[in-house]
Structure formats: C-alpha cells, structure tokens
Amino acid sequence: MKSLLPILVVTFLVATIVFPISHPTVSASPNANAETLKKLEAEFMKAAAEKGSQGYMSYYADDSVEVPNGGPLIVGKANIAKGMDFLDNKENRLEWTPVGADISSTRDLGYTYGNYEFHSKDKDGRPHVDYGKYTSIWKLQKDGRWKVVLDMGNASPEPSK
C-alpha cells in the first residue's frame, strides 16, 4: 500500500491540473468591459437567490467595504456577512437591475449602478417591498476573478407606475 501512495498523489495532482474543478465564468475574464460587469451582476443575483447569504457573499472580496443606508461603514467580508443572514429566509428576495456600468482603461476596476427591490413580509405576513438604488465597485483579483470591493445602497420611494 505504501508503494501505491506516491502514485496516487501524483495521479491526483495531474488530474487537478488537467481537469480543474472550477469552470470559468464571465467573472474570470481579464478582458472585461462594462457588459461583463452587468453579466456579473446577473450571476451575483442568481447566486444570492439560490444560495442565500453564502451565494451573495461569494462575490465579495475579503477586504470589501459596505456603505449601508443610514449606518456606519462595515469593513471586511466577514463583518459584512454577519448582517446578511436575512437572505437565507426564502420569503425574502433581493433583486437588482444594473442601469449602467463602466470599467477602467486598465481593465482591472469597474463599477455598476442601478435599482434594487427587497421583497419580504411585514409583521402581519403581508407582502412588502423596499426600493432603492445601489452602486458596486468591482476589482479584478489576483486569481483572475472579479469581486465587489465596495457596495452601497440607499432607499428610494416606490417608483412611479
């Protein structure tokens, strides 16, 4: 059995190089443009809908900063995550739509902005929607993935119909 161990280790290492586990998405593209960031927003929202706070936070850089509406700055992914467990309640739904985006000429920093809706139930169990605007700043990480490094939002009145 000991003689098989080195062969198994080498086989495993070769397999992980030849057949990587992760599949590249739009977030792994260093040749990004504004549309890339808008597509990232769609991936981001889907991850939040499907995986709750874990999916949402997977798009944040470790050193990210949250600028909440009416509250103090929250620095660091771990600290931001402490307040995101509301996304784990399936009766809550956060949706957002980018209205605009831009990216630096060096293709390593960009931003998106748009509108959001937070659907929940009030204390009497009736549907309730909060509306707002957001801005997210994205940065290309050393591993080639784009992550949110600063996110901010503020409340808005219900849009006119």
Buried (B, 14 or more C-beta within 10 A) or exposed (E): EEEEEEEEEEEEEEEEEEEEEEEEEBBBBEEBBBEBBBBBBEBBBEBBBEBBBBBBBBBBBEEBBBBBEEEEEBEBBEEBBEEBEEBEEEEBBBEBBBEEBEBEEEBBBBBBBBBBBBEBEEEEEEEEEBEBBBBBBBBBBEEEBBBBBBBBBEEBEEEEE
